[in-house]
Amino acid sequence: MREIWSSFAVILFLVGAAPASAQTPAAAAALAPTPDDRVLGKPDAPVTIVEYASLTCPHCRHFATEVLPKLKAKWIDTGKVRLILRDFPLDEPALRAAMVARCAPPARFYPFIDALFEQQEEWAAAKDYRAALERIAQFGGISKKQVESCLADKKIEDEVLASRLTATQKLGVDATPTFFVNGTRFDGAPTFEAFDEMLSRMAPKA
């Protein structure tokens, strides 16, 4: 498994981060929602936030635990904004965690993601991170057998790696978390105040 991740890392190094703008046709196509996306919020919300994140990234954890709950209460739960989380694994534990999350039923995806971020320090650096992932998954209703089957699924592995490769090649993503709001790359610190100000300008008035 580590050989697979190492090979993928070499590919990314050789490709490099493309200086694509989110306004180009290729970038717009890359950001367009797909049937495989997990959507948090109303599917037809007028504003879409696409987040590229790694489940082992401390900054992603901070956004998920400190910022997103406030955005959810004001913007997502009110039907004005939807969030699409896409995989950009920075290491092998993040890759495997993303694969397990993809095996969760769609309705349980974001609660499972929340659990992974909340317990990030417990599993991401664990000597046996797979066993730690299995324990968290079982609390989320995913059996050990399902986890093992998921981690052996080459199709899911390819989908997660392709998400990162597409983001790198077509959107110039090179760090996590990276956000795009209705196709515009979000720059600056991802605080609630910064998002709130931007969304106030972009969301339709009631």
N, C-alpha and C positions, 0 to 999 in steps of 0.2 A: 504493500500500500504506500509506503514512504517513497518507493521508487516512482510510483505514478505521480505523486505530488511533486517530487523533485523534477520530473520531466516536464510537468506543466509549468513550473516556475521558470525553467529554462526557456520554454516557448514564449512566456510573457516577457522575459528579459530581451529576447531577440526581436520580438515584435515592437516592444516599447509602447508607451502611452501615446496614442494618436492625438494631435492637437485639434480634435474635432470640436466644432461649436454645436451647441444644442439646437442651433437654428438651421443647420444643414439638413437636406432631405435624409441622408443616411442616419444622422443623429435622431431626427424626428421619428424615423421608422424604428430605431432601436428603443426609443422611449414609449412607443405606442403600447397600450395594454394588450396582453395576450390571454388566451383561455387558461394558460398555466399560472398566471399571476394570482396571488392571494391578496384580495382587496379588503382593507379595513375601512368600513364606512359604506355609504350608499354607492352602488355601482355607477349611478349616473350623476354623482356630485360634480358641480361645475369646475372645481379646482382639484388637480391631481398632484400629489407629492410622490415622487419616486425616490426611494432611499436605497442606496447601495451600501450594504453593511456586512461586517464580519461578526460572527457570534462570539469571537474571542477578543474583540476590540473594546477596550475600556471606554473610549469616547462614545462608541455605539451604545454601550451599556448606560452611560450617563444620559444620553438622549432618550433611550427607551424607558428609563426609570424616573427621570426627573422632568423631562420636557414633554414627551409624548402624552402623558396623562392630562396635562393642562390643554394641549392642542386638541386632544380627543374630546374633552368636555366642552370646549368652546366652539370648535370648528368641525370635527368629524361627526360627533354624535348629533349635531344639529343639521347634518345633511349638506353642508357647504363644501366640505373637503373630503377626499378619500386618500388613503395612504396605500402605496404598493411597495412592499419590502422585497428587494431583490438581493440575491446572494453575491457576495464579493469576498469569499473566504481568503484570509491572510495566511492560514497555515492548515495543517492536516486536521487538527481537532475541530477547527471551524468548518472545514469541508464535511467531516463526518456528522457534526451536529446539524448542519443544514440539510444533509440527506435524511436524517431521522425526522426533522421537522416536516420535510416534504411528504413523509409517509403518514403524518397525522391527518385525520379527516379535515377538510377545509375549515369547518366551523371551529376546530380546536387548534388551528395553526397559530394564530396570534396569542392565545393563552399559553401555548407551549413555548413560543418565542419569548414571551414575558418571563416564564419560569427559567428559561436558559439564561437570560440576561440577569435576572435577579440572583441566580446561583452561579454566576460566571466564575467567581473566584474559587468555588468549590470543585468545579469539574474541568475547567479549561487548563489548569496547571496540574491536575491530578496525575499521578504516576500511571494509573490505569484510567484514562479519561473515558474509555468506552464503557467500562463498568459503571462509572459515574453517570454517563449519559443514559444507560439502561435504567438506573434507579429513578432518574427524573422522568424518563419516558413512561415508566410504569405508573407513576403518580398521575400522569396525563392520560392513562388508559391505553397505552401502547405496550404490548407484552414484550418480554425478552425475545421470544421467537420472532415477533414482527420486527424488532430492532435489528436482529441478526440478518433477517431476510432483506431488510431495507439497505443495510450497509454492504450487502453483497450484490445489490442491484446496479449493474453497470449503466443502465439507462438513466437512473436518477443521478449517479455520479457525473455522467457526461452533461446532464442538464445544468447542474450546479456549476461545473467548471466553465461551461459555455456562457453562463450568465456573467461571470467575471471577464472572460475573454472578450465578449461583445462590449462590455462597459469600457474595457481598456482600449480596444481598437477603435470603436465608433464614438465614444463619448469622452475619451481622455481621462477617465477615472483612474486615479493612482493612489487614493487614500480613502479611509473610511472614518466616519460616514460621509458620503457625498449625496447631495440632494438636488433634485430638479423639480421646479414648481411650474406646472403647465409648460414644460419644455425649456424653462429658463434655469440655468445653473444657479443654485443658491450659494452666494459667497459670504464669508464671514462666520462668526461663531454661531452655531445652531442653538441659540437661546430661544426661550418662549417669546421674549419681547421682540426679537428680530423676526421670527416667523409671524407673530401676530401683526406686526406692522406691515409686512409684505402681503399677508393674506387679506388684511383690511383693504388694501388697494386692489387686489385681484378678484376677490369674491364678489358676486353680484349683491347689490344692496337689497335688503328685505323690503 
